[in-house]
């Protein structure tokens, strides 16, 4: 983990919304695997905003560290979404890093969860 000033949280939320927009575009164009990848990228950026905004820390490249920091930041507000974050990070690993197909339904569900996660983060900051 590394320290990062609170003012950087706003840029991370902007990044998250750009990834959501890209995920929507990819869903519309039937690029379901890329939709999932972008949706999870949105969650990662939003999570960075969450941890930066609440504890001025951001994970390095280790997603397990990102989940731990999410839980730690969540203690500040007595709430967290770590189970959804972990679930989507695992899904990304299973679906986008491997030579498997992805259904439209899975892409839509992932995008819904990512959007809900990003909106929840925005509401906390």
Backbone as CSV, one residue per row, in Angstrom:
resi,resn,N_x,N_y,N_z,CA_x,CA_y,CA_z,C_x,C_y,C_z
1,UNK,0.835,-1.170,0.000,0.000,0.000,0.000,0.881,1.236,0.000
2,UNK,0.278,2.316,-0.419,1.009,3.577,-0.383,0.048,4.691,0.005
3,UNK,0.601,5.738,0.542,-0.200,6.894,0.959,-0.541,7.725,-0.267
4,UNK,-1.719,8.292,-0.235,-2.135,9.163,-1.321,-3.068,10.216,-0.738
5,UNK,-2.921,11.471,-1.129,-3.737,12.534,-0.538,-5.220,12.418,-0.907
6,UNK,-6.063,12.832,0.027,-7.515,12.718,-0.139,-8.036,13.370,-1.414
7,UNK,-7.404,14.446,-1.824,-7.911,15.145,-3.013,-7.830,14.282,-4.276
8,UNK,-7.034,13.222,-4.266,-6.947,12.332,-5.424,-8.172,11.431,-5.572
9,UNK,-8.981,11.342,-4.539,-10.166,10.480,-4.598,-11.107,10.915,-5.716
10,UNK,-11.257,12.205,-5.929,-12.156,12.711,-6.969,-11.754,12.210,-8.353
11,UNK,-10.461,12.229,-8.661,-10.012,11.733,-9.959,-10.296,10.240,-10.101
12,UNK,-10.140,9.498,-9.024,-10.405,8.058,-9.087,-11.883,7.788,-9.372
13,UNK,-12.782,8.610,-8.819,-14.210,8.452,-9.115,-14.489,8.797,-10.578
14,UNK,-13.849,9.837,-11.084,-13.994,10.168,-12.514,-13.529,8.999,-13.370
15,UNK,-12.405,8.401,-12.993,-11.895,7.236,-13.722,-12.910,6.099,-13.681
16,UNK,-13.483,5.857,-12.520,-14.472,4.783,-12.369,-15.640,4.996,-13.310
17,UNK,-16.111,6.222,-13.402,-17.245,6.506,-14.283,-16.880,6.373,-15.754
18,UNK,-15.636,6.682,-16.106,-15.187,6.450,-17.482,-15.172,4.957,-17.798
19,UNK,-14.699,4.155,-16.855,-14.702,2.703,-17.072,-16.131,2.174,-17.193
20,UNK,-17.059,2.701,-16.399,-18.461,2.281,-16.518,-19.014,2.635,-17.891
21,UNK,-18.689,3.819,-18.369,-19.145,4.231,-19.694,-18.595,3.300,-20.767
22,UNK,-17.336,2.976,-20.642,-16.710,2.046,-21.589,-17.352,0.661,-21.500
23,UNK,-17.633,0.216,-20.292,-18.293,-1.084,-20.113,-19.654,-1.095,-20.796
24,UNK,-20.410,-0.012,-20.647,-21.710,0.088,-21.315,-21.564,0.027,-22.829
25,UNK,-20.590,0.755,-23.361,-20.347,0.731,-24.807,-20.012,-0.682,-25.276
26,UNK,-19.170,-1.366,-24.512,-18.780,-2.720,-24.902,-19.949,-3.696,-24.798
27,UNK,-20.807,-3.511,-23.829,-22.001,-4.353,-23.726,-22.882,-4.158,-24.960
28,UNK,-23.101,-2.911,-25.341,-23.924,-2.610,-26.518,-23.345,-3.207,-27.796
29,UNK,-22.028,-3.340,-27.841,-21.362,-3.868,-29.031,-21.065,-5.365,-28.910
30,UNK,-21.685,-6.012,-27.915,-21.553,-7.463,-27.696,-20.125,-7.899,-27.410
31,UNK,-19.349,-7.030,-26.837,-17.989,-7.376,-26.401,-18.074,-7.650,-24.896
32,UNK,-18.584,-8.821,-24.564,-18.967,-9.133,-23.191,-17.772,-9.311,-22.252
33,UNK,-16.717,-9.906,-22.745,-15.541,-10.094,-21.897,-14.919,-8.738,-21.550
34,UNK,-14.828,-7.855,-22.524,-14.270,-6.529,-22.287,-15.206,-5.705,-21.399
35,UNK,-16.497,-5.917,-21.542,-17.464,-5.259,-20.653,-17.165,-5.614,-19.203
36,UNK,-16.965,-6.890,-18.934,-16.647,-7.322,-17.566,-15.338,-6.708,-17.108
37,UNK,-14.350,-6.724,-17.963,-13.051,-6.168,-17.601,-13.183,-4.685,-17.230
38,UNK,-13.886,-3.922,-18.051,-14.080,-2.494,-17.766,-14.922,-2.265,-16.522
39,UNK,-15.936,-3.092,-16.307,-16.784,-2.954,-15.120,-15.973,-3.170,-13.846
40,UNK,-15.119,-4.161,-13.866,-14.288,-4.424,-12.686,-13.222,-3.339,-12.537
41,UNK,-12.707,-2.832,-13.644,-11.793,-1.685,-13.551,-12.483,-0.503,-12.873
42,UNK,-13.756,-0.301,-13.172,-14.524,0.772,-12.522,-14.573,0.548,-11.016
43,UNK,-14.780,-0.693,-10.619,-14.826,-1.014,-9.190,-13.469,-0.769,-8.529
44,UNK,-12.416,-1.126,-9.216,-11.065,-0.925,-8.667,-10.799,0.572,-8.482
45,UNK,-11.136,1.364,-9.483,-10.936,2.808,-9.364,-11.795,3.399,-8.252
46,UNK,-13.043,2.965,-8.159,-13.927,3.454,-7.086,-13.399,3.026,-5.726
47,UNK,-12.911,1.801,-5.645,-12.350,1.338,-4.381,-11.122,2.174,-3.994
48,UNK,-10.313,2.505,-4.975,-9.174,3.383,-4.690,-9.666,4.721,-4.136
49,UNK,-10.718,5.272,-4.725,-11.286,6.531,-4.225,-11.749,6.370,-2.781
50,UNK,-12.383,5.251,-2.497,-12.899,4.967,-1.159,-11.774,4.919,-0.136
51,UNK,-10.732,4.165,-0.446,-9.647,4.014,0.523,-8.817,5.294,0.638
52,UNK,-8.640,5.982,-0.460,-7.923,7.258,-0.412,-8.734,8.276,0.387
53,UNK,-10.019,8.353,0.098,-10.867,9.333,0.749,-11.023,9.125,2.243
54,UNK,-10.989,7.871,2.682,-11.226,7.601,4.100,-9.959,7.368,4.916
55,UNK,-8.946,6.767,4.306,-7.735,6.468,5.090,-6.448,6.905,4.394
56,UNK,-6.589,7.616,3.284,-5.439,8.133,2.535,-4.422,7.058,2.180
57,UNK,-4.929,5.885,1.822,-4.070,4.791,1.380,-4.686,4.147,0.148
58,UNK,-3.823,3.617,-0.692,-4.265,2.930,-1.897,-3.441,1.662,-2.047
59,UNK,-4.077,0.635,-2.551,-3.384,-0.631,-2.764,-2.381,-0.492,-3.903
60,UNK,-1.370,-1.334,-3.861,-0.433,-1.395,-4.978,-1.084,-2.286,-6.030
61,UNK,-0.416,-3.233,-6.571,-0.993,-4.065,-7.624,-1.689,-5.322,-7.098
62,UNK,-1.691,-5.536,-5.816,-2.256,-6.749,-5.224,-3.724,-6.536,-4.861
63,UNK,-4.608,-7.281,-5.515,-6.041,-7.116,-5.261,-6.449,-7.560,-3.862
64,UNK,-5.725,-8.506,-3.284,-6.033,-8.894,-1.892,-5.785,-7.714,-0.962
65,UNK,-4.752,-6.965,-1.252,-4.467,-5.768,-0.471,-5.594,-4.744,-0.641
66,UNK,-6.123,-4.623,-1.845,-7.232,-3.691,-2.095,-8.449,-4.054,-1.256
67,UNK,-8.746,-5.348,-1.150,-9.887,-5.785,-0.342,-9.631,-5.496,1.134
68,UNK,-8.434,-5.776,1.604,-8.090,-5.483,3.012,-8.217,-3.995,3.315
69,UNK,-7.718,-3.154,2.423,-7.830,-1.720,2.628,-9.287,-1.262,2.590
70,UNK,-10.094,-1.896,1.751,-11.519,-1.572,1.692,-12.170,-1.817,3.057
71,UNK,-11.865,-2.960,3.638,-12.411,-3.297,4.961,-11.936,-2.280,5.994
72,UNK,-10.661,-1.948,5.948,-10.115,-0.979,6.898,-10.795,0.386,6.744
73,UNK,-10.947,0.839,5.515,-11.616,2.120,5.270,-13.077,2.060,5.715
74,UNK,-13.710,0.921,5.481,-15.101,0.753,5.862,-15.343,0.873,7.354
75,UNK,-14.331,0.601,8.137,-14.465,0.750,9.591,-14.745,2.201,9.977
76,UNK,-14.296,3.132,9.166,-14.524,4.562,9.437,-16.006,4.928,9.353
77,UNK,-16.746,4.156,8.547,-18.172,4.456,8.358,-19.067,3.295,8.811
78,UNK,-18.463,2.281,9.375,-19.190,1.091,9.828,-19.964,0.406,8.704
79,UNK,-19.372,0.369,7.522,-19.996,-0.301,6.377,-18.925,-0.594,5.340
80,UNK,-19.140,-1.663,4.604,-18.244,-1.928,3.484,-18.934,-2.836,2.476
81,UNK,-18.331,-2.939,1.338,-18.822,-3.772,0.235,-17.735,-4.749,-0.202
82,UNK,-16.946,-5.202,0.760,-15.784,-6.031,0.432,-16.170,-7.353,-0.224
83,UNK,-17.298,-7.927,0.149,-17.668,-9.217,-0.445,-17.967,-9.074,-1.936
84,UNK,-18.619,-7.990,-2.329,-18.895,-7.748,-3.745,-17.593,-7.476,-4.486
85,UNK,-16.730,-6.679,-3.893,-15.444,-6.377,-4.514,-14.647,-7.655,-4.747
86,UNK,-14.538,-8.484,-3.739,-13.793,-9.738,-3.878,-14.428,-10.646,-4.929
87,UNK,-15.747,-10.748,-4.894,-16.458,-11.590,-5.863,-16.164,-11.140,-7.299
88,UNK,-16.193,-9.844,-7.538,-15.980,-9.343,-8.898,-14.514,-9.445,-9.321
89,UNK,-13.596,-9.260,-8.393,-12.185,-9.464,-8.725,-11.922,-10.925,-9.088
90,UNK,-12.528,-11.836,-8.358,-12.382,-13.266,-8.664,-13.012,-13.597,-10.016
91,UNK,-14.179,-13.032,-10.283,-14.850,-13.266,-11.562,-13.975,-12.779,-12.710
92,UNK,-13.409,-11.613,-12.552,-12.532,-11.078,-13.596,-11.390,-12.044,-13.876
93,UNK,-10.783,-12.551,-12.827,-9.684,-13.492,-13.007,-10.152,-14.757,-13.747
94,UNK,-11.331,-15.237,-13.398,-11.860,-16.466,-14.010,-12.291,-16.278,-15.455
95,UNK,-12.769,-15.107,-15.790,-13.366,-14.914,-17.113,-12.520,-14.110,-18.089
96,UNK,-11.832,-13.090,-17.620,-11.150,-12.237,-18.600,-9.693,-12.589,-18.804
97,UNK,-9.112,-13.350,-17.907,-7.714,-13.734,-18.055,-7.560,-15.115,-18.685
98,UNK,-8.661,-15.711,-19.070,-8.626,-17.084,-19.587,-9.368,-17.179,-20.913
99,UNK,-9.078,-18.209,-21.683,-9.741,-18.365,-22.983,-11.117,-19.012,-22.845
100,UNK,-12.039,-18.280,-22.252,-13.408,-18.760,-22.084,-14.360,-17.705,-22.636
101,UNK,-15.546,-18.144,-23.002,-16.533,-17.176,-23.483,-17.314,-16.606,-22.301
102,UNK,-17.912,-15.463,-22.537,-18.696,-14.769,-21.522,-20.059,-14.480,-22.110
103,UNK,-21.094,-14.791,-21.355,-22.459,-14.566,-21.838,-22.883,-13.112,-21.653
104,UNK,-23.861,-12.719,-22.418,-24.433,-11.382,-22.281,-25.014,-11.202,-20.882
105,UNK,-25.701,-12.231,-20.375,-26.301,-12.129,-19.046,-25.252,-11.877,-17.969
106,UNK,-24.125,-12.561,-18.040,-23.072,-12.363,-17.054,-22.486,-10.953,-17.170
107,UNK,-22.299,-10.490,-18.388,-21.783,-9.133,-18.589,-22.754,-8.102,-18.022
108,UNK,-24.038,-8.287,-18.281,-25.050,-7.357,-17.758,-25.081,-7.368,-16.239
109,UNK,-25.035,-8.543,-15.656,-25.052,-8.660,-14.194,-23.811,-8.006,-13.576
110,UNK,-22.666,-8.233,-14.176,-21.430,-7.642,-13.674,-21.485,-6.124,-13.764
111,UNK,-21.981,-5.614,-14.863,-22.089,-4.168,-15.033,-23.058,-3.573,-14.014
112,UNK,-24.161,-4.251,-13.749,-25.113,-3.775,-12.721,-24.438,-3.703,-11.356
113,UNK,-23.727,-4.757,-10.991,-23.052,-4.778,-9.695,-21.975,-3.699,-9.615
114,UNK,-21.241,-3.522,-10.692,-20.188,-2.503,-10.702,-20.792,-1.108,-10.568
115,UNK,-21.868,-0.861,-11.278,-22.525,0.444,-11.199,-23.037,0.702,-9.792
116,UNK,-23.646,-0.285,-9.196,-24.143,-0.149,-7.824,-22.988,0.117,-6.855
117,UNK,-21.885,-0.584,-7.034,-20.708,-0.411,-6.189,-20.157,1.013,-6.321
118,UNK,-20.007,1.483,-7.538,-19.479,2.840,-7.767,-20.415,3.879,-7.155
119,UNK,-21.707,3.710,-7.343,-22.673,4.673,-6.764,-22.610,4.647,-5.226
120,UNK,-22.443,3.467,-4.644,-22.326,3.370,-3.190,-21.093,4.132,-2.711
121,UNK,-19.984,3.938,-3.410,-18.742,4.649,-3.050,-18.959,6.158,-3.151
122,UNK,-19.564,6.602,-4.245,-19.816,8.035,-4.405,-20.637,8.575,-3.234
123,UNK,-21.572,7.810,-2.762,-22.407,8.231,-1.656,-21.672,8.293,-0.318
124,UNK,-20.549,7.600,-0.226,-19.784,7.584,1.011,-18.757,8.705,1.088
125,UNK,-18.427,9.271,-0.067,-17.340,10.268,-0.097,-17.834,11.686,-0.073
